[in-house]
Amino acid sequence: MSSNPLAPSWLAVPDDANALPAAVWSQNAVRSAAGELEIAGLGAVALAERFGTPVYVVDEADVKARARGIRESFDREFARVGSAAKVYYAGKAFLSTEIARWVVEAGLNIDVCSGGELAVALAAGVDAGRLGFHGNNKSLSEIDRAVGTGVGAIVIDSVVEIERVAEAATRHGRTQPVRLRINSGVHASTHEYLATAREDQKFGIPLADAPAAVALIRAQPSLGFLGLHSHIGSQIFESDGFAEAARRLFALHAELLANGPVPELNLGGGFGIAYTSVDEPLSIDEVAVRFAEIVASGAAELGIPVPVVAIEPGRAIIGPSTTTLYTAGTIKDVLVDGTATRKYVSVDGGMSDNIRPSLYGADYSARIANRSSSAEPALVRVAGKHCESGDILVHADYLPGDVTPGDLVAIPATGAYGWAMASNYNYLGRPPVVAVIDGEARVIVRGETEEDLLRRDLGLHREQGLHRDLGEAR
């Protein structure tokens, strides 16, 4: 079958539109003998009947294996070059108390970047010393709480934060470890909004300003300087950008050693994952090897000790673990320019549960989940139900041409920034998050109901609310 001329150049017609490319799907996602999608031994139909759709289905064993695998790979490779590595899970990708416990049990630390994320990690029982606190505009109250709870590292993002963190540490009578975020100027090969080390952006301070900032940090008795921090972006498939950022930071790291200890170097991360069958991210083992080689060679060239390295793999742990299940509703064939047809498959979710395709133009894959089919593949666009023409979940993929209303549609690799960036647009409740393992399923984040949304609308009980407010005023 020839490809549809409306298909992007990278998208080939699949030999089998039912196949589940291993790189895209979680480790325990398979087709049953009957053709149904199963995740960790549970069929998509039973999951949809029990929890409704949309629903985020998290392959628990997959998350734990990826977290453990990243830690083991970096432990092994940095031990080989005479150092050690700290791995930080990205709370912003998706954080719940269960997820926090899983990654900490696997030996990881956690990055948080708001008071809310800090609250979740602490509620999960995570030792505050294993937390790093990021953010370009931390409030005074957030800084105070982070210092007061004993957060292991605060990432200083601007010169003004030095005094703010120092004052909080003095109030709490402790020495607060800090890192200094550097804008290295290295451009990652990624979407512009995901590149976080360009000169004209909100994060960090320029490389040239770093020595003076470090001197200010060292002048504060209540601060302990851990080292430099760099993060060049997210969804990165190559190591060249990391190598160049490390080269620039190592020169500064060596300079700073002349005036005091610099025990660590944080090189960030943001490792890419496969969202489509043509995505080819580096394996974590290969990433660890390359990072260790970059750091060891950089230290050797400058004649300095190999520092402890901190990394932030980003979506690489949680992203591939999750599949979102939807129910197909309206399906229509749209003739484009009078030459070719695109099949629009509209589902019962959309940009409120995964805004990345609308926000970044991110590509995803789709499969029919309740059955397999021998029908010829048809080019589809999976659309949401919101009143926005840009409400697209999958811009282009091939599904069996007999996809029909009522079919379950599964979109893999939705663990990162799906639920975390979800909204109530058009008054849709955020879907539940369900963990599956060994044939068992449990809700780890409850879905929102219309009652939940209406409960916040005080206009429903304006008269009673007015009486209550008057009573409080008295």
N, C-alpha and C positions, 0 to 999 in steps of 0.2 A: 504494500500500500504506500502511495506517495504521500509526502507530508503536506499538510494544509498550508497554503501560502501565507496565512495569517499567523502561523506559528513563528516564534522567535528562532533565529538561526541555530541556537544551541540545542533546541528541543527536537529530538528525533522521534519518529513514530516507534513506539515500543513493540518488540516482538510479542510481548504478552502484557496487556494493560492491567492484568491482575497481579503482576509480580511486585514484590516488596524489596527494592534494592537495600542490601544490608547496611550500607553506609548511612542511609537516610532514616531507617526505622530503629526503634529500640531493640535491644538484644533479644528480647523474648516475644517479639511480634512475629507471627507466622500465619500462613493460611492453613486452615484445618482441611481434613480430607474432603469435607463438604463444600469448601471454598470460602468459608467465613473467616474474617480476620479474628485472630485470637491474640491476646496480650497476657502473658504470664498465666496461660491456661484458662483464661476467661474469654468467652465469645463476645463480639461486639453487640450482638442482638440482646443478649442477657444484660449487658452493662447498660445499654440504652433503655431497656425496659425498667430496670431497677432505679437508675439515677436520672433518667431523662436526657435530652440533648438540648443545647450543647453540653458537653462534659469533657473536662480535661482528665485524661487517664495517664497516670504516672507509673511507669515500670520501676517499682521500688528497687529491685535487685540491680537494675541497670544503673540507677543513680549511685548506689553504694559501690558497685564495681568500678564505675568511672572515677569516683572520688578516691577510692583506695588505689586504683591503678595510677592516677596522676601522682599521688604522694609517693608511691613505691618507685616510680620511674625517676622522679626528681631526687629522691633520697639516694638511689643507686648511682645516678650519674654525677651528682655533686660530691658524694663520698669518693668517687673515682678521682676527682680532681682536688681532693683534700679540703672540702668544705661541706656545707650543708644548705638545704633549701627550706623555706617556709612557703606553704601553699595556702592561699586565701580564696575561699569560696565567695562568689559575687552575690551578696544578698539582694542586690537590685534586680538580678535576673529573675529570681523567684525565691521568696522567703516565707516560710511558715515554721512553727515550732517543730514539727516533725522533720522537715528538711534540715533545719539547723542541727537537730540531734544526729541525723544520719551523717552529715558531713563531718561533724566534730568527732563522732565515733570512728570515722575513717581516718582521723588524724589531721584534719584540716583546720585552719583558722577561718574566720569569716570577716569579710568587708561589709561595713554598713555605712550608709551615707545620709542618714536622717535620724531624728529622734524616734520615729516610728519603727524603723528597722532595728535600732538599738533596743527598743522595748521588746520586740519579738524575740531577738536573740537572748536577752536576759530572761524573758518569760520561759524560754526553752531550757533554762538552766545552764546556758553556756557560760563558762568562766570568762569574765570580762577581759582578763589578760590575753585571751585568744582573739580579741576583736580589734580590727583596725577601723578608724573612723575617717571617712573621706568627706568631701564636699567643698564646693567653691564659695559657699555662703552660709557657713554654719552659724546658727543663731547663738547668742550668748547663753541662752538656757540649754541648748544642745551641748555646747562646749562644757558648761558647768556639770551637766549630768554625766557626760562621757568621762570627764576627769574624776568626778566623785565616785563613779562606779568602778574605777580602776581599769579603764580601757587600755589595752596593751600598746597601742600606737595611735596617735592622731596625726593625720597627714596635713601639714601646714600648706595651705594653698595660696596664701598671699602674705605680704609682710605684716599687714595689720593684724593677722591672726596670731602672730608671735606674742604680742602683748596680751591679747585676750586669753590665750591658753595659759600663759605664764601667770596671769592674775588668778585664774581659776585654780591652778595647781597650788599657788601660794595659799589661797583660801582653804583648800582641802588638806594642806600640809603634806603634799606628796611631790615627788619628782616625776613629771609626766614625760614619758618617751614620745618623741615626735620624729616624723620624717618630713622632708621638704620636697614638695612636688615641683619638678622642673619641666618647663616647656622646651623640649629638646629641638623643636623645629623639624623633626623627622616626620614625613608624611606617609602614613600607612596606606596601602593599596586597598581602600575600602570606601564605603559611601561617605560623602563629605561630612554628614552629621555624625558619623561614627568615628571619624578621625579626630583624636583629642590632643594632638601635639602640633597643630598648625600654629603659626605665629599669631594669627588674628582670631583668637578664641578665648574662652573664659577661664580655662584651667591653668593653674601653675604660674610660675614666674620665669622670666627669660634666663637662659643659661648664664648670661653675662652678669646678672644681678645676684646670682646664687652665693658667691663668697661673702658678700656683705650681709645677706640674710642669715647665713650660717653663723657669722660672727655675732649677730644679734641674738640668735638662739643660744649660742654658747655663753653669752653674757648674762643669761637669765638663770639664776641658781635653781629655779623650780622646773627647768626643762632639761631633758636628756636627749642629745642628738643621736638618733639611730643611723641616719644616712639619707641618701637621695632617693627620690621616687620618680619614675617615668612611666607614662602610659601613652602609647602612640595610637591606640584605636581599638576597634573591635572587629570580629569576623575577619581575622587576618589569616591568610593561607600560606604565607612565606616567612622566612626568617631574616631576610635582608634588612628590613626596617629595624628589627630588634638589634641586629649586629651594629648598625650605624648609630642607633640611640645609645647602645652600650659603649661604643667607642667614645662618643662625646661625653657621656657621664663618667667614664673611667678616668679621663683626663682631669675632670673636676674632682672626682673622688680622691685621686692621688694628691692633688693640690691641697685638699682639705686635711689630709692625713698629717701634713706638716705642722698643723696647729692643734691636733687632738685626735682622738679615736673616731673612726667611721666604721662601725662594726658590720653594717648591712648595706646592701644595694637592692632596691626594688625596681625591677625591670618591667613591671606590669604584666601584660599578657594579652587577653582578648583573642584567644585562639579560635580559629574558624571551625565551623561544623558543616556537614552536608545537609542542605535543604532540598536539593534536587539530585538526580542521578548523575549529573555532570560535575558536581562539586567534588573536588579532590583535596580535602584538608590533609595536612601532615598528621601522621599518627602521633599520639602523645609520647610514645617511646622516642620517635625521631625528634620531636620538639625538645624533649629533655636532653638528648645527646647534643643537639645544636646549641642549646642554651649553655650547657656546661662547657662546651668547647669555646663559645664566644667569651664567657667569663674567664675561663682559665687562660686563654691566649691574651686577653686584655690585661690581666694582672701580670702575666709574664713579661709582656712588652714594656710595662712601666716599672717592673721590679718591685711590686707590692704584693702583700698577702692576698689570696683569693678570699673575697668577703663572703659572708653568708648572704645568699640571694633570696629575696622574696618574689613570688610570682602570683599573678592573678589570672587564672585561666579563663575567667568569665563564663560564657554560656556553654563551654565544652563539657561541663559536668551535668547540668540540668537540661540543656537544650534538647539533645537527642532522646531523652528519656520519655517524653510526653507525646501523646497522640490526642488530638481533639476530635471527638465524634459529633457529627451533625446529622440532621435529617433533611433530605432533599425535599423541596416543595415545588415551586414553579420551575419548569424547564422550558426553554424556548430556543429555537434556532434563529439566529440573526444573520441575515444576508448583509455582508459588508462590501460596499463599493460594487455591488452587483456581480461580484466574481467568486466569492468564497463565503462559507458559512461557519460561524462560530456558535457553539452550543453553550448557552448560559444556564448554569445549574445554580439555582438560588437555594440557600440553606437557612436554617433557623437561628443563625448567629451572625457574626460579621465583625465589623471594625470595633465593636464594643468588647469583643473577647480576643481579638488579634489585630491591633492597629498597624503592625509593622508593614504589611503590604501597602497600605494607604500612606503611611508616614515616610517610609524609605524606598518604596517600590520593591520591597523584599519579595523574592521568589519562594514559593513553597510547592510541594507535590500533593497529589490527592489520589485516593483509591476508593472504590466501592468497598464497603466493609461487611455488609450482610450477606454477600454472595460473590461468586466469581461468574464470569460470563465469557462466552466465545464470540460475542459480537465484535465487529470491526471497530478498532479504536476511532474515537472522534475527538477533535480538538475542543476542549471545554474551557470555560472561565467560571470558576466557582465564586459566586457573588453572595454578599450578605443581604440582610433584609432591611438595612437602614436606608433612610431617605437621603442618600448621597450617591452620586454616580461613581465616586471613587471608592465605594465600599466593596472592595474586592479582596478575597482571601487567597485565591490562586489565580494569577494572571493567565497562565497557560499550562495545560497538561493534557494528556490523552487519557480518557476513560472509555470503557466499552460504550459503544454508541446506543445501547439499549438502557442507559441509565434512566431511571424513572422516579416520579414522585414517591416518596416513602422509603427509597433506598437510604441506607446510612452511608455518609461520606466521611472518610477519615483523612485528616491532615496530620502528617507526622512532624516531629522536630519542633513542637510548639511549647516546650518547657520553659524557654527563656523569653521573657518579656511579653508573654501572652497574658497570663493572669496578672502579672505584675503591672502591666500598663492598661489593664481592662478598665472600662468605664460603664456608666449607666446611660449612655447616650440613647435617646428615644425611649428612655425608661425601661430598658432591659436590665434584668438582674444579672450580676456576674455569675457565671456557671460554677458548679461545684468542682472541687479537685478531688479525685479519687485515686488512692494508691492501690495497686494490684501486685500481689506476690503469691506464688505457689498456689494459684487457684482461688485465692481469697481477695476480697475487695473491701475497702473501708474509706469513708469520707475523711479527708484530712483538712479540708477547708469547705465549710458549708456553702452551698449556693444561695444566692439572694432571691427572695420572693417579692412579689408586688407589695405585700404587707410590710416587708423590711423597708422598702423604698418609701412607702407612704408614712411610715412611722416617723420619719424625719420631717415631714411636711406639717409644720405647726399650724398652717392655715386650716387644716381639717378640724382643729379643735380651738379655733381662735378665741371663742368666748371663754372656754375653760382656761386657756393659757393666759388670757388677759387677767382673769380673777387671780390666778396663781402669781403672776407678776406683781399685781397690786398688793397681794398679801406679803410677798417677799420685800417689797419696797417699804411696807409699814414695819 
